[in-house]
Amino acid sequence: MINGLPTIDGPIFAGKPSSEKHSGEIDVSQRHHMYSLYFKALVSEDSLAGFGVAVLGQKDELVFQIKGPIHGSDITVLEADLTALKRGLTEAADLGINHITIYSDNHTTHDLISGRSVPKENNMALLVNDVRRIRERFSSSFTIFVSRCSIKYAYKLARETLVPEISRPMDTPRRAKPARKMFCAICLDDDVNADQMFTVDKCLHRFCSECAKRHIEVRLLEGSVMTCPQFLCKSELTLDSCANLLTPKLREIWQQRIREDSIPFEERVYCPNTKCSALMRITELSKLNKETAVRRCCEKCGEPFCTNCKSPWHDNLSCDDFKIMHPNLRENELKLHALANENLWRQCVKCQHMIELSEGCVLVVCRCGHKFCYRCGANARRCTHALGHVFPPHPQQLESPPQPQQLESPPTYSLKLWRL
């Protein structure tokens, strides 16, 4: 609502304008009537812009029409639309019209002139302010959103401005070419429009956008490597190529992953402040903080912490004494270890990530590259458990490993990781 003017929503179909056209100023006896203003602007691929405006009376008679080019480099459709409306309102006010209803088929334009949204760019704000100022010249003005067919007369005027040599009836819409259909290997849908497909840059495998989005979300939340959804394809996905599929939350998670991957596991440290948890590189902190061997300050929140036990800084206390005096700080850690013991999870001794092996060979490879036995935790090839054994074993096998046996076919395995 602008200056107390109501906004009307929903498609409303107006009548077809007649060929009768008025000129000069509106008769005084008819100034209290409600008039209708239809406007449309078009921008071609060559950045040529044109507009058309038609004002109709109470009986759908054509009061006046105007069309012409819109000059300017790199003009947008929204700018052209507002310029057309500005020109049409000026002409209507000069004719002495007091009451007018504005019809628009563009959602963004309608929201701007009805006050539902605020323009972000300066040039758009100036155009919206000009429209608001001109509307104040009327006793009342309303905005109504309509379908394209309701403004086809103004559309025709704008079209004639861009292509004056083409003359064809606008009543019959031009038949669009049928969209090319594609096949998605994930959902097996073979009726997907080409513009709804996502293509992996490196391997050129194609999937529908919805399946690709779900694949990316699952991989990010699992902490898995971002690879192509195609079976056995190892092409990695990039943040830039998937930007249009990501929500702000998923984008933040992916950026955090990139940050983590750029720091070696042995150099990663997280701020113990629960409201911060910023990821830092221990070598960089060593250069910035030269107070003590283990006392560092978070580069984000500034809180000091101990790099030895990854806890808030404990002056004049050893790490063990601090943990004894603050058992609540280890509550979540203890819960995690209890849950790990209950579900037979294992913790990588190199990067401290928690790992769950759902099935497969007991010789596992952590995301940091460390290889170890899932049964006993020994480094790779330091025990005999991996020789033909798969997970999950029987409960007694965890305490008394069975003799190695040869499997008929290589087993598969899958890993899930949690950060402590």
C-alpha positions as CSV (number, residue, x, y, z in Angstrom):
1,M,0.0,0.0,0.0
2,I,1.3,3.4,-1.0
3,N,-0.1,6.6,0.6
4,G,-3.2,4.7,1.6
5,L,-3.7,3.2,-1.8
6,P,-5.0,-0.4,-1.8
7,T,-3.3,-3.2,-3.7
8,I,-5.4,-5.8,-5.5
9,D,-3.9,-9.2,-6.2
10,G,-4.8,-12.1,-8.5
11,P,-5.2,-12.3,-12.3
12,I,-8.1,-10.1,-13.5
13,F,-8.9,-10.1,-17.2
14,A,-9.8,-6.8,-18.7
15,G,-11.9,-6.2,-21.8
16,K,-10.4,-5.7,-25.3
17,P,-9.9,-2.0,-26.2
18,S,-11.9,-0.6,-29.0
19,S,-10.4,1.4,-31.9
20,E,-12.0,4.6,-30.7
21,K,-9.3,7.1,-29.6
22,H,-9.7,10.3,-27.7
23,S,-7.2,13.2,-27.8
24,G,-6.7,16.3,-25.8
25,E,-7.9,16.8,-22.2
26,I,-10.5,14.6,-20.5
27,D,-14.0,16.2,-20.2
28,V,-14.6,17.6,-16.8
29,S,-17.7,15.5,-16.3
30,Q,-15.7,12.3,-16.9
31,R,-12.7,13.0,-14.7
32,H,-14.4,11.2,-11.8
33,H,-14.6,8.0,-13.8
34,M,-12.1,5.2,-13.2
35,Y,-9.6,4.7,-16.1
36,S,-7.4,1.7,-16.8
37,L,-3.7,1.9,-17.7
38,Y,-2.0,-1.0,-19.4
39,F,1.8,-0.9,-19.9
40,K,4.4,-3.3,-21.2
41,A,8.2,-3.0,-22.0
42,L,10.3,-5.4,-24.0
43,V,14.1,-5.8,-24.2
44,S,15.6,-7.7,-27.2
45,E,18.7,-9.8,-27.1
46,D,20.6,-6.8,-28.7
47,S,19.6,-4.7,-25.6
48,L,17.1,-2.7,-27.7
49,A,14.1,-1.7,-25.6
50,G,10.7,-0.5,-26.4
51,F,7.4,0.2,-24.6
52,G,3.7,0.5,-25.2
53,V,1.0,2.1,-23.0
54,A,-2.7,2.2,-23.5
55,V,-5.3,4.0,-21.3
56,L,-8.9,2.8,-21.5
57,G,-12.1,4.4,-20.2
58,Q,-15.0,2.9,-18.3
59,K,-16.4,1.2,-21.4
60,D,-13.1,-0.1,-22.5
61,E,-12.8,2.6,-25.1
62,L,-9.3,3.6,-26.0
63,V,-8.6,7.0,-24.5
64,F,-5.0,7.2,-25.7
65,Q,-2.0,5.1,-26.6
66,I,1.7,5.7,-26.8
67,K,4.7,3.7,-27.9
68,G,8.4,4.3,-28.5
69,P,11.9,3.2,-27.9
70,I,13.7,3.3,-24.5
71,H,17.3,4.6,-24.8
72,G,20.1,3.4,-22.6
73,S,22.8,0.8,-22.5
74,D,22.3,-2.6,-20.8
75,I,18.8,-1.7,-19.7
76,T,17.0,-4.4,-17.8
77,V,13.4,-5.5,-18.3
78,L,12.5,-4.2,-14.9
79,E,14.0,-0.8,-15.6
80,A,12.2,-0.7,-19.0
81,D,8.9,-1.7,-17.3
82,L,9.1,1.1,-14.7
83,T,10.1,3.6,-17.4
84,A,7.0,2.7,-19.5
85,L,4.8,3.0,-16.4
86,K,6.3,6.4,-15.6
87,R,5.6,7.7,-19.1
88,G,2.1,6.4,-19.1
89,L,1.2,7.9,-15.7
90,T,2.6,11.2,-16.8
91,E,0.4,11.3,-19.9
92,A,-2.7,10.2,-17.9
93,A,-2.1,12.9,-15.3
94,D,-1.6,15.6,-18.0
95,L,-5.0,14.6,-19.5
96,G,-6.7,15.4,-16.2
97,I,-7.5,11.9,-15.2
98,N,-8.2,11.7,-11.4
99,H,-8.8,8.0,-10.8
100,I,-6.7,5.3,-12.5
101,T,-6.1,1.5,-12.1
102,I,-2.6,0.2,-13.1
103,Y,-2.4,-3.3,-14.7
104,S,0.9,-5.1,-14.7
105,D,1.8,-8.7,-15.7
106,N,5.3,-8.6,-14.0
107,H,5.4,-9.9,-10.4
108,T,8.5,-7.9,-9.5
109,T,7.2,-4.7,-11.0
110,H,3.8,-5.1,-9.3
111,D,5.5,-5.7,-5.9
112,L,7.7,-2.6,-6.3
113,I,4.9,-0.2,-7.3
114,S,2.6,-1.6,-4.7
115,G,5.2,-1.2,-1.9
116,R,5.5,-4.9,-1.2
117,S,9.2,-4.9,-1.9
118,V,12.0,-2.3,-1.7
119,P,14.5,-1.8,-4.6
120,K,18.1,-2.5,-3.8
121,E,19.8,-0.6,-6.7
122,N,19.9,3.2,-6.7
123,N,18.6,3.5,-10.3
124,M,15.6,1.3,-9.5
125,A,14.9,3.3,-6.3
126,L,14.9,6.5,-8.3
127,L,12.4,5.0,-10.9
128,V,10.1,3.7,-8.1
129,N,10.2,7.1,-6.4
130,D,9.3,8.8,-9.6
131,V,6.3,6.5,-10.1
132,R,5.2,7.2,-6.5
133,R,5.5,10.9,-7.0
134,I,3.5,10.9,-10.2
135,R,0.8,8.7,-8.6
136,E,0.3,11.4,-6.0
137,R,-1.1,13.6,-8.7
138,F,-4.2,11.3,-8.9
139,S,-7.0,11.3,-6.4
140,S,-6.8,7.5,-6.3
141,S,-4.7,4.9,-8.0
142,F,-4.7,1.1,-7.7
143,T,-2.4,-1.7,-8.8
144,I,-3.6,-5.0,-10.1
145,F,-1.6,-8.0,-11.3
146,V,-3.0,-9.6,-14.4
147,S,-2.0,-12.3,-16.9
148,R,-0.1,-11.6,-20.2
149,C,-3.2,-11.9,-22.3
150,S,-4.9,-9.0,-20.4
151,I,-2.2,-6.5,-21.6
152,K,-1.8,-7.9,-25.1
153,Y,-2.7,-4.5,-26.6
154,A,0.2,-2.7,-24.8
155,Y,2.4,-5.8,-25.6
156,K,1.6,-5.3,-29.3
157,L,2.6,-1.6,-29.1
158,A,5.9,-2.5,-27.5
159,R,6.5,-5.2,-30.0
160,E,5.8,-2.9,-32.9
161,T,8.5,-0.6,-31.5
162,L,11.1,-3.3,-31.6
163,V,10.1,-4.9,-34.8
164,P,8.1,-2.3,-36.8
165,E,8.4,-4.3,-40.1
166,I,6.6,-7.3,-38.6
167,S,2.9,-7.2,-38.6
168,R,1.0,-10.2,-37.3
169,P,-2.1,-10.6,-35.0
170,M,-1.3,-10.7,-31.3
171,D,-4.5,-12.6,-30.4
172,T,-2.9,-15.9,-31.4
173,P,0.2,-16.6,-29.3
174,R,3.2,-17.9,-31.1
175,R,3.5,-21.6,-30.7
176,A,6.7,-22.5,-28.8
177,K,9.0,-25.2,-29.9
178,P,8.6,-28.4,-27.8
179,A,11.3,-28.6,-25.1
180,R,13.9,-31.2,-25.6
181,K,13.5,-34.1,-23.2
182,M,16.4,-35.7,-21.3
183,F,16.9,-38.8,-19.2
184,C,18.0,-38.8,-15.5
185,A,20.0,-41.8,-14.5
186,I,19.1,-41.4,-10.8
187,C,15.3,-41.2,-10.8
188,L,15.0,-42.8,-14.3
189,D,12.7,-40.1,-15.5
190,D,13.0,-39.7,-19.3
191,D,10.7,-36.7,-19.6
192,V,12.9,-34.0,-18.0
193,N,13.3,-30.7,-19.9
194,A,16.8,-29.9,-21.0
195,D,16.9,-26.7,-19.0
196,Q,16.1,-28.7,-15.8
197,M,19.2,-30.8,-16.1
198,F,22.5,-30.5,-14.2
199,T,25.8,-31.3,-16.0
200,V,29.0,-32.3,-14.2
201,D,31.8,-30.1,-15.7
202,K,34.6,-32.7,-15.8
203,C,32.8,-35.8,-17.0
204,L,29.7,-34.3,-18.6
205,H,27.3,-36.7,-16.9
206,R,23.8,-35.2,-16.7
207,F,21.1,-35.6,-14.0
208,C,17.9,-33.7,-13.2
209,S,18.5,-30.8,-10.9
210,E,16.4,-32.2,-8.1
211,C,18.3,-35.5,-7.9
212,A,21.7,-33.6,-8.2
213,K,20.6,-31.3,-5.3
214,R,19.7,-34.2,-3.1
215,H,22.9,-36.0,-3.9
216,I,25.0,-32.9,-3.0
217,E,23.0,-32.4,0.3
218,V,23.5,-36.0,1.4
219,R,27.2,-36.0,0.5
220,L,27.8,-32.7,2.4
221,L,25.9,-33.8,5.5
222,E,27.7,-37.2,5.5
223,G,31.1,-35.5,5.2
224,S,31.8,-37.6,2.0
225,V,33.9,-36.6,-1.0
226,M,31.9,-34.5,-3.4
227,T,31.9,-36.7,-6.5
228,C,29.7,-37.2,-9.6
229,P,26.5,-39.2,-8.8
230,Q,27.3,-41.5,-11.8
231,F,28.2,-45.0,-10.7
232,L,32.0,-45.5,-10.4
233,C,32.7,-42.0,-11.7
234,K,35.3,-40.2,-9.6
235,S,34.9,-36.7,-11.1
236,E,34.8,-34.2,-8.3
237,L,32.1,-31.5,-8.0
238,T,33.1,-27.9,-7.5
239,L,31.3,-25.3,-5.4
240,D,31.1,-22.8,-8.4
241,S,29.5,-25.4,-10.7
242,C,26.9,-26.3,-8.1
243,A,26.1,-22.8,-6.8
244,N,22.6,-22.6,-8.2
245,L,21.6,-25.9,-6.5
246,L,22.8,-24.9,-3.0
247,T,20.8,-23.4,-0.2
248,P,22.7,-20.8,2.0
249,K,23.2,-23.5,4.7
250,L,24.6,-26.0,2.2
251,R,26.9,-23.4,0.7
252,E,28.2,-22.6,4.2
253,I,28.9,-26.3,4.9
254,W,30.7,-26.7,1.6
255,Q,32.9,-23.6,2.2
256,Q,33.7,-25.0,5.6
257,R,34.7,-28.3,4.0
258,I,37.0,-26.5,1.6
259,R,38.5,-24.7,4.5
260,E,39.0,-28.0,6.3
261,D,40.5,-29.7,3.3
262,S,43.1,-26.9,2.9
263,I,44.5,-27.6,6.4
264,P,46.3,-30.9,7.2
265,F,44.6,-33.0,9.8
266,E,47.5,-32.8,12.2
267,E,47.4,-28.9,12.1
268,R,43.6,-28.5,12.6
269,V,42.3,-27.0,15.8
270,Y,38.8,-25.8,16.7
271,C,37.9,-23.1,19.1
272,P,36.5,-24.8,22.3
273,N,34.0,-21.9,22.7
274,T,30.7,-23.5,22.0
275,K,29.4,-20.3,20.5
276,C,32.3,-20.1,18.1
277,S,33.9,-23.4,17.1
278,A,36.0,-21.7,14.5
279,L,38.5,-23.8,12.5
280,M,42.1,-22.7,12.8
281,R,45.6,-23.8,11.7
282,I,47.8,-24.5,14.6
283,T,51.0,-23.3,12.8
284,E,49.3,-20.0,12.0
285,L,48.3,-19.5,15.6
286,S,51.8,-20.2,16.7
287,K,53.0,-17.3,14.6
288,L,50.3,-14.9,15.9
289,N,50.3,-15.9,19.5
290,K,53.7,-16.1,21.1
291,E,52.7,-16.1,24.8
292,T,53.3,-19.7,25.8
293,A,53.9,-23.0,24.2
294,V,50.2,-24.1,24.4
295,R,48.2,-21.0,25.1
296,R,46.6,-19.6,22.0
297,C,43.7,-17.1,21.3
298,C,41.0,-17.8,18.8
299,E,41.4,-15.7,15.7
300,K,37.6,-15.3,15.5
301,C,36.2,-14.7,19.0
302,G,39.5,-13.9,20.8
303,E,39.0,-16.4,23.6
304,P,42.2,-18.1,24.9
305,F,42.4,-21.9,24.9
306,C,44.9,-24.7,25.4
307,T,46.1,-26.4,22.3
308,N,47.1,-29.5,24.3
309,C,43.7,-30.5,25.6
310,K,41.6,-28.3,23.3
311,S,39.9,-26.7,26.3
312,P,39.4,-23.1,27.5
313,W,42.6,-21.7,28.9
314,H,43.4,-23.0,32.4
315,D,46.0,-20.8,34.1
316,N,48.1,-22.5,36.8
317,L,46.3,-25.8,36.2
318,S,47.5,-28.9,34.3
319,C,45.2,-30.3,31.6
320,D,44.2,-33.3,33.7
321,D,43.5,-31.2,36.8
322,F,41.3,-28.8,34.7
323,K,39.3,-31.7,33.3
324,I,38.8,-33.1,36.9
325,M,37.6,-29.7,38.1
326,H,35.3,-29.2,35.1
327,P,33.7,-32.5,34.4
328,N,30.8,-30.8,32.6
329,L,33.1,-29.7,29.8
330,R,33.7,-33.4,29.0
331,E,30.0,-34.4,29.2
332,N,29.4,-34.4,25.5
333,E,32.7,-36.1,24.8
334,L,31.8,-38.8,27.3
335,K,28.4,-39.2,25.7
336,L,30.0,-39.6,22.3
337,H,32.4,-42.2,23.5
338,A,29.6,-44.1,25.2
339,L,27.6,-44.1,22.0
340,A,30.7,-45.2,20.1
341,N,31.2,-48.2,22.4
342,E,27.6,-49.1,22.1
343,N,27.6,-49.0,18.3
344,L,31.1,-50.4,17.8
345,W,32.5,-47.2,16.3
346,R,36.2,-46.6,16.1
347,Q,38.3,-43.4,16.4
348,C,41.1,-42.7,14.0
349,V,44.3,-42.3,16.1
350,K,45.7,-39.8,13.5
351,C,42.9,-37.2,13.0
352,Q,40.6,-38.3,16.0
353,H,37.5,-38.6,13.7
354,M,34.9,-41.1,14.7
355,I,34.3,-43.8,12.1
356,E,31.4,-46.2,11.6
357,L,31.9,-49.2,9.4
358,S,28.5,-50.5,8.4
359,E,29.8,-53.5,6.4
360,G,32.7,-54.7,4.4
361,C,36.4,-55.4,5.0
362,V,37.8,-54.6,8.4
363,L,40.8,-52.9,6.9
364,V,39.6,-49.3,6.6
365,V,41.0,-46.1,5.2
366,C,40.1,-42.9,7.1
367,R,39.4,-39.7,5.2
368,C,42.8,-38.4,6.4
369,G,44.5,-41.4,4.7
370,H,45.3,-43.4,7.8
371,K,44.8,-47.2,7.3
372,F,44.0,-49.3,10.3
373,C,42.1,-52.5,11.4
374,Y,38.6,-51.8,12.5
375,R,38.6,-54.9,14.8
376,C,41.6,-54.0,17.0
377,G,42.7,-50.5,15.9
378,A,46.2,-51.7,14.8
379,N,47.9,-50.0,11.8
380,A,47.4,-51.6,8.5
381,R,49.2,-55.0,8.0
382,R,50.1,-55.1,11.7
383,C,47.5,-57.8,12.4
384,T,45.8,-60.7,10.7
385,H,42.2,-59.6,11.1
386,A,42.0,-58.0,7.6
387,L,42.8,-61.3,5.9
388,G,39.4,-62.2,4.6
389,H,37.3,-61.0,7.4
390,V,34.3,-58.7,7.0
391,F,32.3,-56.5,9.4
392,P,30.1,-56.8,11.4
393,P,31.6,-59.8,13.2
394,H,30.0,-61.9,15.9
395,P,30.3,-60.4,19.4
396,Q,32.8,-63.1,20.5
397,Q,35.0,-62.3,17.5
398,L,35.8,-58.9,18.9
399,E,37.4,-60.5,21.9
400,S,38.8,-63.7,20.2
401,P,39.5,-63.1,16.5
402,P,38.9,-66.1,14.4
403,Q,41.5,-67.7,12.0
404,P,41.8,-65.9,8.6
405,Q,39.7,-67.3,5.8
406,Q,39.5,-66.6,2.1
407,L,36.3,-64.9,0.7
408,E,34.9,-65.9,-2.6
409,S,34.5,-62.3,-3.8
410,P,35.9,-59.0,-2.6
411,P,33.6,-57.3,0.0
412,T,32.4,-53.8,-0.1
413,Y,32.4,-51.3,2.7
414,S,31.1,-47.9,3.6
415,L,32.3,-45.3,6.1
416,K,30.6,-42.6,8.1
417,L,32.7,-40.0,10.0
418,W,32.0,-37.6,12.8
419,R,34.2,-34.8,14.0
420,L,34.9,-34.6,17.8
